[in-house]
Amino acid sequence: MVVVKTMLVSAECKRLMRRESLLFAKDYKKHFLAGETKDSHVGEPYLLHQAGTKRGVLLIHGLMAAPEEVREWADFLYSQGYTVYAPRLVGHGTSAVDLAQYSYNDWVDSVNRGHAILKTCCEQIVVAGFSTGAGLALHQAIIKPEAFAAVISISAPLKFKSISSGFAEHLNYWNSFLRAMGIKNMRRDFVANHPDNPHINYSRCPVRSIVQVKTLMKKVYRSLPALSIPALIIQANNDPKVSGRSGRRIYNRISFPDKTYRDVHFHLHGIVRGEITRNVFAEVATFLNRLKWRAK
């Protein structure tokens, strides 16, 4: 487990973090696949601890990625005075074969464990995420609003653009049928992925994982009117992987009046790394700075 800047954390925090570190080490060793598995530091969850504050951000990475995906965002938040914890979603930082085993409920469990870690050193927490991590952040905000001061969703995949994603449920059913029949050569368990960050992301995506993301986002979309905490929704308008209307649809579905929507003019899905982050993180900072944090 990587703890950056300070080790002034409680014994309970260290215990929980060690548990996550050992889980990742075990999964990494078991599912290492030459040519696909990245360096171990990419998948390590990490805590950036600000000893002088009780305000934190639970920061969730996207599908086929790892905590390293949101490292620049985490560093920015830390520079703004927040403690940040970036959990590893189970099945990530290892291999696509490992990822294929898990449902979105397993990813929710990973986020819940991350929240438990951050609660050991923070009293007020914002939940935030990118892509599938944004969907999980919205899910957290909906099911336990009392736990968070606000939610930030960047590029949540309400609707994918790829043709293959539209047939994912049918293909997944076909794969399941063939698996039950013991037939291997006709299955198509994975589809190609063309990642923005090939040193972080898998180059293939389990069909089952696409179905799980779509199931998660359908559940989130249905429940958005119940969201009752401040929300920031950001979407790249020329996103090649997720429909540029996804962010606006999420925003319009939220009934709570304290909500903000921002378009970012960019041609890639990944807007939490690189030069574009200057615009994205500026919007995040503005949103966080105007939050009505509870008095210490």
PyMOL commands that set and color helices and strands:
alter all, ss='L'
color gray80, all
select helices_A, chain A and resi 11-31+40-43+67-79+96-99+104-119+132-143+145-147+163-166+168-181+207-226+246-253+277-289
alter helices_A, ss='H'
color red, helices_A
select strands_A, chain A and resi 2-4+46-48+55-60+83-86+124-130+150-154+190-192+204-206+231-236+259-264
alter strands_A, ss='S'
color yellow, strands_A
deselect
rebuild
show_as cartoon
